[in-house]
Amino acid sequence: MRSEEKYEVETEIVACDGGAGALGHPRVWLNMRGRGQVECPYCSRTYVFKQKVAAEGR
């Protein structure tokens, strides 16, 4: 399952479960650690820290 979607989030630590209910994947906690974004190793969803988006002028 590959996802090209990017999700803006307000915290640098996010949980991802694939978003497909029982068809998703095990919940994993992802930490951006100041990088501004992180990709889920299971489904490749990309989470972008909202402050980074604002700084880039989007």
Residue pairs with C-beta under 8 A, 6 or more apart in sequence:
1 18
1 20
1 25
1 42
1 43
1 44
2 43
2 44
3 40
3 43
3 44
3 45
3 46
4 44
5 45
5 46
6 37
6 45
6 46
6 47
6 48
7 45
7 46
7 47
7 48
8 48
8 49
8 50
8 53
9 47
9 48
9 49
9 50
10 49
10 50
11 49
12 31
12 32
12 33
12 34
12 49
13 29
13 30
13 31
13 32
14 29
14 30
14 32
14 38
14 47
15 27
15 28
15 29
15 30
16 25
16 27
16 28
16 30
16 40
16 42
16 43
16 45
16 47
17 24
17 25
17 26
17 27
17 28
18 24
18 25
18 40
18 42
18 43
18 45
19 43
19 45
24 43
25 42
25 43
26 42
28 40
28 41
28 42
30 38
30 40
30 47
31 38
32 38
32 47
32 49
36 48
36 49
36 52
37 46
37 47
37 48
37 49
37 52
38 46
38 47
39 45
39 46
39 47
40 46
40 47
